[in-house]
């Protein structure tokens, strides 16, 4: 999710498409939150890891 967000950020920046930029930021933030929660040992959606 983090990688997809970064890819969308880059594409949105290079092509000047603001919706891709916004979606990329949202995906990166959600990915980081899920990564931190998983690293802390919290179960997310009934799973130990979200991937």
C-alpha positions in Angstrom: 0.0 0.0 0.0 2.9 2.3 0.8 4.6 1.5 -2.5 1.4 2.1 -4.5 0.9 5.4 -2.7 4.5 6.5 -3.6 4.0 5.5 -7.2 0.8 7.5 -7.4 2.5 10.5 -5.8 5.2 10.4 -8.4 2.9 10.0 -11.3 0.5 12.7 -10.0 3.5 15.1 -9.5 5.0 14.4 -13.0 1.7 14.6 -14.9 0.2 17.4 -12.8 -2.9 15.3 -11.9 -3.9 16.5 -8.4 -6.4 13.6 -7.7 -3.5 11.1 -8.1 -1.4 13.2 -5.7 -4.2 13.2 -3.2 -4.9 9.5 -3.4 -1.2 8.8 -3.1 -0.9 10.8 0.1 -3.9 9.0 1.5 -2.5 5.6 0.7 0.9 6.4 2.1 -0.7 7.6 5.4 -3.0 4.6 5.7 -0.1 2.2 4.8 2.1 3.8 7.5 -0.6 3.6 10.1 -1.2 -0.1 9.4 2.5 -0.8 9.3 3.0 0.8 12.7 0.0 -1.0 14.2 1.2 -4.3 12.9 4.7 -3.6 14.2 3.3 -2.9 17.6 1.6 -6.3 17.7 -2.0 -5.2 17.2 -4.2 -7.5 15.2 -5.8 -5.6 12.2 -8.9 -7.1 10.8 -8.4 -10.3 12.7 -4.9 -10.8 11.2 -1.5 -10.3 12.8 -0.2 -8.5 9.6 -2.3 -6.5 7.2 -0.6 -7.9 4.0 
